[in-house]
Every structure is written in structure tokens, then in C-alpha cells.
Amino acid sequence: MKKSILILMTVLVGLASSAFAMDADEILEKVDRNLNPTSYESYRKLINIEPDGNKREYTLYTIKKGEDKVASVFLEPSSDKGRATLRLGENMWLHIPSVGKPLRITSLQSVTGGIFNNADIMRLDFSTEYKAEQMEELSDAFVLKLKAKTDEVAYDRLEMTVDKKHLVPTEVKCIAASGMLIKTLHFKKIMEFEGGRVRPAVMETVSPLNPGYKSVMIFAKVRSRDFDDEVFTLNYMPRIESLRK
């Protein structure tokens, strides 16, 4: 009898865990769709701020298709105009107009030199790279503890605080496999974008590894748009800017 009760309890716990995981992952997928359409174009400004107040600013035009294709081109400053990046899954390249062949780059490098690394700048959907392991419900937020699906992801774990009303992140802690906090992303200024999409317009990051430094990403436009697969190829990288309307 005791053995039967134990088996039943184990089954119930397993069912509860499965239901919980589905709910948490569902929230994560809704976060992704509230942040961006599945395929879209956007304009962003990246600002790197040093401890002495000096700033370096970049303007990028970015396109994304599906779960694993992201490309960007630098519009400003003039010294970087025409540089382009391409991400296909975990593979990343940088095109420099004066260099004939695209260069392979890694997720932990940074094409802008600030606290945002290439994985942040060319981010895929959170649900593409992470699965939910735990969820805590607060009065006004959900706290999701996420684990990378593969070892190739930039951060082993994320701890994401999600605004209950809009289902968008307000804070994401990026954590290494050792448990060390690498950086914290703060999502701010929730506003309405084209098509009625309500999402943060600003993302700031600070890192205990770089005290006094801060990087800011400002979104000016995020709108749905479909693209052919052809534009997400190495040969097309010099022509990404031609897609702007």
C-alpha cells in the first residue's frame, strides 16, 4: 500500500512539474513575441559610456527572420558605416567594407567594444536558446530561471524578471556556469511601437566585471517585415543597407 502511494505521489509530482514547465516556457515565448515579431526590421542606437563620461554611439539597421537568422548594418558613425554582421544560429560573421572576405566572430566578442557582446547585439529569441527550469510568481512579476539548451550559448543561465501586465522583461541577470554574475540587463521605458506592440524602448547593461562602464541600447522602430533567405547569406552582407525603405 505504501509503495502504491509513493508511486502515485511520484507520478503526480511529475505531472505537476510538466505542467509548470509548460506554463513557464509559454510565458517565455510570449515575452519573445511581445519584444519582437517573428520576422522584423528595426533601428537601434547603441551607446557605450565610460567611467569618465565619454561616450561612443552607433546606429544600426537590423533584420531578423525566424528563429536563427539575424543581420545588421552600421549606419553611423561614418568611420563604421557599411560594416555588417550576420548570425545564422550560433555562427557569426563581420563584414568590413575594406576587407574582401567576411570575418568569423564569436558570441562573447563585441563589434562595438562595449559591455554588449555579439550575442546581445545579434540576439535570437530567448526561447530559442533557453528553457525554463523554475518560476516564481510575485504580486506584479514572474521570475523565470532559465538554462541554456546548448553549451554554445553565451550565458549558461538567465534569471529573468517579467512584468505581469505587459509580459516583457524588466531585468535579466546573465550568469556563467560557475554561478558568477556576468552582467545585468535592465529594460526600461515601456511604450507602444508600430502595430500596437508594447515593449521596452531602452535596454541598459552593467557588469561587475567592468565597474563604472555602462552600455545602452535604444530601439527607435520595431516592425514586422518578411525577408527572403537570400538576404541572410555571406554574399548579401555588403547589400543589407539596400533593404531600408
C-alpha positions in Angstrom: 0.0 0.0 0.0 2.8 2.4 1.0 4.6 1.6 -2.3 1.5 2.3 -4.3 1.0 5.7 -2.6 4.7 6.5 -3.2 4.3 5.7 -6.9 1.2 7.8 -7.2 2.9 10.7 -5.5 5.8 10.4 -7.9 3.5 10.5 -10.9 1.6 13.5 -9.6 4.8 15.4 -8.9 6.0 14.6 -12.4 2.7 15.8 -13.9 2.9 19.0 -11.9 6.5 19.6 -13.0 5.5 19.1 -16.6 2.6 21.5 -16.3 4.8 24.0 -14.6 7.5 23.8 -17.2 4.9 24.3 -20.0 3.5 27.4 -18.3 6.9 28.9 -17.7 8.1 28.2 -21.2 4.8 29.6 -22.5 5.4 32.9 -20.7 8.9 33.0 -22.2 7.6 32.5 -25.7 5.1 35.3 -25.1 7.9 37.5 -23.9 9.7 36.9 -27.2 6.7 37.8 -29.3 5.9 40.9 -27.2 9.5 42.1 -27.7 9.7 41.4 -31.5 7.7 39.8 -34.3 9.0 36.5 -35.6 10.5 38.4 -38.6 11.1 42.1 -38.4 13.3 45.1 -39.1 14.4 47.6 -36.5 16.6 50.7 -35.9 18.8 50.8 -32.8 21.2 53.2 -31.2 24.0 51.7 -29.1 25.8 53.9 -26.6 28.9 52.9 -24.7 29.5 55.1 -21.6 32.9 55.1 -19.9 33.5 56.0 -16.2 34.8 59.4 -17.2 31.6 60.2 -19.0 33.0 59.7 -22.5 30.5 58.2 -25.0 30.7 56.2 -28.2 27.5 55.9 -30.2 26.5 53.6 -33.1 23.3 53.4 -35.2 22.3 50.1 -36.6 19.7 48.8 -39.0 18.8 45.2 -38.1 16.7 42.5 -39.8 15.6 39.1 -38.4 13.9 36.1 -39.8 12.5 33.1 -37.9 14.5 31.6 -35.0 18.0 31.7 -36.3 18.7 34.5 -38.8 19.8 38.0 -37.8 21.8 40.6 -39.8 22.7 44.2 -39.1 24.5 47.1 -40.9 26.1 50.1 -39.2 24.7 53.5 -40.4 26.7 55.7 -38.0 29.3 56.8 -37.1 30.8 57.5 -40.6 34.0 55.6 -39.6 31.9 52.4 -39.2 29.3 52.9 -41.9 28.9 49.8 -44.0 30.2 47.4 -41.5 27.7 44.5 -41.4 27.1 41.4 -39.2 25.4 38.2 -39.9 24.2 35.5 -37.5 23.0 32.0 -38.5 22.3 30.0 -35.4 25.5 30.2 -33.3 27.7 31.2 -36.3 28.5 34.8 -36.7 30.4 36.9 -39.2 31.6 40.6 -39.6 31.8 42.3 -43.0 34.2 45.2 -43.2 34.0 47.2 -46.5 37.8 47.4 -46.9 38.2 43.7 -46.3 37.1 41.3 -49.1 36.1 38.3 -47.1 33.7 38.3 -44.0 35.5 37.5 -40.8 34.3 34.9 -38.3 33.4 36.4 -34.9 32.3 34.8 -31.6 29.3 35.5 -29.3 31.5 36.8 -26.5 33.3 39.3 -28.6 31.8 42.8 -29.3 31.7 44.6 -32.6 31.0 47.8 -30.7 33.6 47.3 -28.0 31.2 47.9 -25.0 29.6 45.7 -22.4 27.0 44.4 -25.0 28.7 41.4 -26.7 27.8 40.0 -30.1 25.2 37.6 -28.6 23.4 40.7 -27.1 23.6 42.7 -30.3 22.5 39.9 -32.5 20.2 38.2 -30.1 17.9 35.4 -31.0 14.6 34.7 -29.2 15.2 33.8 -25.6 13.0 30.7 -26.1 15.3 29.6 -28.9 18.3 29.4 -26.7 16.9 28.8 -23.2 14.4 26.6 -21.4 12.7 27.4 -18.1 13.7 25.4 -15.1 12.0 27.3 -12.3 9.4 30.1 -12.0 8.4 32.2 -9.0 5.2 34.3 -9.1 5.3 37.7 -7.4 2.5 40.2 -7.0 3.4 42.1 -10.1 6.0 39.9 -11.8 7.2 36.4 -12.8 10.8 35.4 -12.1 12.0 32.8 -14.6 15.2 30.9 -14.1 16.4 29.8 -17.5 19.0 27.2 -18.5 20.8 27.3 -21.9 19.8 24.5 -24.2 23.4 24.0 -25.5 26.9 24.8 -24.4 27.3 27.2 -27.3 25.0 29.9 -25.8 26.8 33.0 -24.4 25.4 32.6 -20.9 24.8 29.3 -19.1 21.8 30.7 -17.1 19.5 33.7 -17.1 17.3 35.0 -14.3 14.5 37.0 -15.9 12.0 39.2 -14.1 8.9 39.6 -16.3 6.3 42.4 -15.9 3.0 40.7 -15.4 0.9 43.4 -17.1 2.8 43.6 -20.4 4.7 40.2 -20.3 8.0 41.9 -21.1 11.3 41.6 -19.2 12.3 44.3 -16.7 15.6 42.7 -15.7 17.7 39.8 -16.9 20.7 38.6 -14.9 23.2 36.8 -17.1 25.1 34.1 -15.2 28.1 31.8 -16.1 28.2 28.1 -15.5 30.3 28.8 -12.4 27.5 30.8 -10.9 29.3 34.1 -11.4 27.1 37.1 -12.5 28.5 38.4 -15.8 26.1 41.3 -16.4 22.6 42.6 -15.7 20.3 43.9 -18.4 17.7 46.5 -17.4 14.7 47.0 -19.7 13.1 50.5 -19.4 10.6 52.9 -20.8 7.8 50.6 -21.9 6.0 52.2 -24.8 3.8 51.4 -27.8 5.6 50.7 -31.1 4.1 50.4 -34.6 1.3 47.9 -34.8 0.3 48.3 -31.2 3.3 46.4 -29.8 4.0 47.5 -26.2 7.6 46.8 -25.2 10.6 48.5 -23.5 12.3 51.1 -25.7 15.6 51.1 -23.8 17.9 48.3 -22.6 20.8 49.1 -20.3 23.6 46.8 -19.1 26.1 47.0 -16.4 28.7 44.4 -15.3 30.6 43.7 -12.1 33.5 42.8 -14.5 33.6 46.3 -15.8 32.8 48.7 -12.9 31.9 52.2 -13.9 31.0 51.2 -17.5 27.6 51.1 -19.0 26.1 50.3 -22.4 22.6 51.4 -23.6 20.5 50.1 -26.5 17.7 52.4 -27.7 15.0 51.0 -30.1 13.5 53.5 -32.5 11.5 51.2 -34.7 10.5 47.6 -34.5 8.1 46.4 -37.2 7.1 43.2 -38.9 8.6 42.5 -42.3 9.3 39.4 -44.3 12.6 38.7 -46.0 13.9 36.2 -48.5 16.5 33.7 -47.1 18.9 35.1 -49.7 19.5 38.3 -47.6 20.9 36.2 -44.8 23.9 35.0 -46.7 27.6 36.0 -46.7 27.3 37.3 -50.3 24.5 39.6 -49.3 26.2 41.3 -46.4 27.6 44.3 -48.4 24.0 45.0 -49.6 22.0 44.9 -46.3 21.6 48.6 -46.2 19.8 48.5 -49.6 16.8 46.8 -47.8 16.0 50.0 -45.9 12.7 51.6 -47.1 
